[in-house]
Amino acid sequence: MNRNLGQTSLRARRRSADPMCAYDSLPTPLRQWLSQAALPWSPVSARKIWTRAKAKGLSTDDALALLRRAETQTLGRDKHAVHRSLSSMTE
């Protein structure tokens, strides 16, 4: 069953905490970015990248750019996304 995640070859993960509570506790710029993200990020994963970036002294824009790069790399590993993009190019 695909549910709302769509068709993807990426591995699904179980969550042990309440994802909505974790989402609500995120900084506003990170929540805004997640609402527009191409992938269904877990709040825990997004917070890890965000926290590491901020600990290195990166600005909010740089931290969001780091998240975009991580998302792009993950999408690059999804064989279904590659297939969909190739098929849309031929239409």
C-alpha positions in Angstrom: 0.0 0.0 0.0 1.4 3.4 -1.0 -0.6 5.6 1.4 0.3 9.2 1.1 4.0 8.7 0.4 3.6 7.9 -3.3 5.6 5.4 -5.2 9.3 5.3 -4.1 12.1 2.8 -3.8 13.4 4.5 -0.6 13.1 2.5 2.6 10.3 3.5 5.0 11.1 4.0 8.7 9.1 3.5 11.8 8.8 6.5 14.2 8.9 6.0 18.0 7.8 9.6 18.9 4.8 11.6 18.1 5.8 13.2 14.7 3.3 16.1 15.0 4.6 17.1 18.5 8.1 16.9 17.1 7.1 19.0 14.0 5.5 21.7 16.2 8.6 22.1 18.2 10.8 22.9 15.1 12.0 26.4 14.4 9.6 28.3 12.1 12.0 28.5 9.0 12.5 24.8 9.2 8.8 24.1 9.4 8.2 26.3 6.4 10.8 24.5 4.5 9.4 21.1 5.4 5.9 22.1 4.3 7.3 22.6 0.8 9.8 19.7 0.7 9.6 17.1 -2.0 10.1 14.3 0.4 8.1 13.4 3.5 10.9 14.3 6.0 10.7 13.2 9.6 11.0 16.1 12.0 13.8 14.3 13.8 15.9 13.9 10.6 15.4 17.5 9.6 16.2 18.8 13.1 19.5 16.8 13.0 20.7 18.5 9.9 19.4 21.9 11.1 21.1 21.5 14.5 24.4 20.5 13.0 24.3 23.4 10.6 23.5 25.9 13.3 26.2 24.5 15.6 28.7 25.2 12.8 27.6 28.8 12.8 25.7 28.6 9.5 23.0 31.2 8.8 19.4 30.1 8.4 19.6 30.4 4.6 22.8 28.2 4.6 21.1 25.6 6.9 18.1 25.5 4.5 20.5 25.1 1.5 22.1 22.2 3.3 18.7 20.6 3.7 18.0 21.1 0.0 21.2 19.4 -0.9 20.4 16.5 1.4 17.0 16.2 -0.3 18.5 16.3 -3.8 21.0 13.6 -2.9 18.2 11.4 -1.5 16.0 12.0 -4.5 19.0 10.9 -6.7 18.9 7.5 -5.0 15.2 7.0 -5.7 15.0 4.9 -8.9 11.2 5.6 -9.2 11.9 9.4 -9.2 14.5 8.9 -12.0 12.0 6.8 -14.0 9.2 9.4 -13.6 11.5 12.3 -14.6 12.7 10.4 -17.7 9.1 9.5 -18.7 8.0 13.1 -18.3 10.8 14.3 -20.6 9.5 12.0 -23.4 6.0 13.4 -23.2 
